[in-house]
């Protein structure tokens, strides 16, 4: 995979480790969905591929839960609001300020 492809995927999938409170099942599932979408190239699979797509999301979510439970760090937990503000600042720097609606 090219560096550009990896960077694109990383921008769509948010870091879930070391937050207080920990990542929810919904957040892990959303990240798993984005990962499977990226791997498959489908935003929404056809009926013929729907079962395989859903199974992959479930399996990725299970693996993500195991990973997040097994990881250890001495760093203090991150604050979601602070991280969201940092992300907004990075986006504004990268894409420029948008005019108010």
N, C-alpha and C positions, 0 to 999 in steps of 0.2 A: 504494500500500500504506500502511496506517496505521502510525503509530509503534509501536503495540503489536505488530503483526505483525512488523515489522522487529526489534524488541527480542527477541521470542520466538525468532526464527530465530538471532539472534546468540548467545543463551544456549546453544543446542544445538550450534552449530558453534564449535569451539575455534580460537583463533589458532594458526597454524602457522608464521608467519614469525619468523626470528631466534632459533632455538633451537640449542643445541649438545648433542647432535648434531641435525642438521637433521631436519625432519619425514620420517617414513618413508612409503613407498608406501601402507602400510596406513592410516596416519593420514590421508593425503590422500584415499584412497578412502572412508574412513568419513565425512569431512567432505562429500565429494561426494555420497554417499548421502543424508546429512541434508538437503543443499541440494535435491536432486531430490525427496525426499519432501515438503519444504516447498512447493516450486513446484507439484508435481502434486496434493498433497492426499492422496496414497496412502502408507500405511505399507508395504503390499505390493500391487503392481499385479495386476490380473486377468491371466489368460493372454493375453488379447487385447492388453494393453498392456505385457506383460513385456519384449518385445524393444526397444520404444521407451524404456522405463524404464532398462534396462541400457545401451543406447547412450548415453543422456543422462548416466548416471553416468560412463561411460568418457570422454566428451567433456569433462565438467566436471573430471574428474581431470587430464586432459591440460592443460586451460587453467590449472588450479591449479599444476601442475608448472612450466609456462612462467612464470606470474606469480611464484612463489616464487624461481625461478632468476634472474629479471630484477630483482627488488627489491634495493635497496642501502640500507645504513644505517651510521652511524658508532657507533651504540649497541652496547654489549657484548651478546653473546648471552645470552638468558634461560636460567635454570635450570628444568628441568621440575618438580622437586620443590618449589622455592620458589613457582612459579606455581600448583601444585596446592594448596599450603597456603593461599595467598591466596584461591583459589577456594572452598575449604572454609570459610574465615573469612567470606567474603561470603555464602555460602549460610546459614551459621549465623546471621548477623546478619539476613538477609532472612527466613528461614523459622523461626528459633528452634532451639534445641538439641533434639534428639530424645532421648527416654528410652532408656537402654541396654536391649538385648534380654535 
